[in-house]
Amino acid sequence: MLTDPVWQLIIVCALATFATRVVPFVALAKQADHPLILHLGRYLPPAVMLILVIYALRDFRPLTQAWQLNIGANGLPLIMASLLVAGIHLWRRNALFSIIIGTGSYMLMVQIGWSSL
């Protein structure tokens, strides 16, 4: 079974992915107390999250041409999911939990048709 080329490809890809995740930790193990590493560890995660939020909301226009609140095809679910993520994150201070709840609620609202209300 493991001689199948598909399995060999999966194993090679898994090892390559694992190696790219482990090498920085192994290579920088002795540099853990360096001020640059500490600075990046403190400020890089919020900066990446901000970039992801900007990217996710890049095409969203909160107001329509008539200066009304955008409750179009993705407006209302996007507004509600964004407020839900912000509220849960302020409450629980857990980014992963906030992202999972926000993504799930957005997808649920889009799938059940809240955008057509």
C-alpha positions in Angstrom: 0.0 0.0 0.0 2.8 2.5 0.8 4.5 1.7 -2.5 1.6 3.5 -4.3 3.0 6.8 -5.8 0.1 8.7 -4.2 1.1 7.6 -0.7 4.7 8.3 -1.4 3.8 11.8 -2.5 1.7 12.3 0.6 4.5 11.1 2.9 7.1 13.4 1.2 4.7 16.4 1.4 4.0 15.6 5.1 7.7 15.4 5.9 8.5 18.6 4.0 5.8 20.4 5.8 6.9 19.1 9.2 10.5 20.0 8.4 9.6 23.6 7.4 7.8 24.0 10.8 10.5 22.5 12.9 13.7 23.9 11.4 13.1 27.5 12.6 12.7 26.3 16.2 15.8 24.1 16.0 17.9 26.7 14.3 16.9 29.5 16.7 16.8 27.5 19.9 20.0 29.2 21.2 18.7 32.6 20.2 15.4 32.5 22.1 16.4 35.4 24.4 17.6 37.7 21.7 15.7 41.0 21.7 14.7 40.7 18.0 13.2 37.3 18.6 11.3 38.5 21.6 10.1 41.6 19.7 8.9 39.5 16.8 7.2 37.1 19.1 5.3 39.9 20.8 4.3 42.0 17.8 4.1 39.7 14.8 1.0 37.7 15.7 -1.2 40.8 16.1 0.2 42.3 12.9 -0.6 39.1 11.0 -4.1 39.0 12.4 -4.6 42.7 11.4 -3.4 41.9 7.8 -5.9 38.9 7.7 -8.8 41.1 8.8 -7.9 43.8 6.3 -7.7 41.1 3.6 -11.0 39.6 4.6 -12.8 42.9 4.6 -11.0 44.4 1.5 -14.1 44.3 -0.8 -16.7 45.1 1.9 -18.5 48.4 1.7 -20.4 49.1 4.9 -22.6 51.7 3.2 -24.5 51.5 -0.1 -24.6 54.3 -2.7 -27.6 55.7 -1.0 -25.8 55.9 2.4 -27.8 53.0 3.8 -26.3 50.1 5.8 -25.2 47.4 3.4 -27.4 44.4 4.1 -26.8 42.9 0.6 -25.6 39.5 -0.4 -22.7 39.4 2.1 -23.2 42.7 4.0 -25.4 41.7 7.0 -23.6 38.3 7.7 -20.2 39.9 7.4 -21.1 42.7 9.8 -22.7 40.3 12.3 -19.8 37.8 12.1 -17.2 40.6 12.5 -19.0 42.0 15.6 -19.3 38.5 17.0 -15.6 37.8 16.5 -14.7 41.1 18.2 -17.1 40.5 21.1 -16.0 36.9 21.7 -12.3 37.9 21.5 -12.8 40.7 24.0 -14.7 38.3 26.3 -12.5 35.2 26.0 -9.1 36.5 24.7 -8.8 33.4 22.6 -8.0 34.1 18.9 -8.6 30.6 17.7 -11.9 30.3 19.4 -13.0 33.7 18.0 -12.0 32.8 14.5 -13.7 29.4 14.6 -17.0 30.9 16.0 -16.9 33.9 13.5 -16.2 31.7 10.5 -18.8 29.2 11.5 -21.5 31.8 12.1 -20.7 33.6 8.8 -20.9 30.4 6.9 -24.1 29.4 8.7 -25.8 32.8 8.0 -24.8 32.6 4.3 -25.9 29.0 3.9 -29.3 29.5 5.6 -29.9 32.7 3.6 -29.8 35.5 6.2 -28.4 37.7 3.4 -31.7 37.8 1.7 -33.6 39.2 4.7 
